[in-house]
Amino acid sequence: MKQATVKVIDPVGLHARPATVAVNAASECKSDISVAFKGREMNMKSIMGVMSLGIPTQAEIVISASGEDEDQAIDKIVNALRAQKVIE
């Protein structure tokens, strides 16, 4: 299992548009990918799951991947969120 802990810097938090980008990036990967916030963990390939976490600005989230392409999956999602200027 590979993990990345990142901080959300978007003033609105992890809102619909960047969440969709992250979900699309996760969906291209074979690994099981999840995002955790405040003790709750959701499937990163589910937009409803990600949005239900209500991740605000300045929140620390943990993105986890487990599977054959876990390293690439984490990199892909983190890079997608950085490109959207959602995380630092």
JOTAMO-V420095 format. One record per helix or strand of 3 or more residues. SS is the DSSP state (H for helix, E for strand). FROM is the first residue (numbers start at 0). LEN is the number of residues. If there is no record, write none. Layout:
<<SS & FROM & LEN> <SS & FROM & LEN>>
//
This chain:
<<E & 1 & 7> <H & 15 & 12> <E & 31 & 6> <E & 39 & 4> <H & 46 & 6> <E & 59 & 7> <H & 69 & 14>>
//
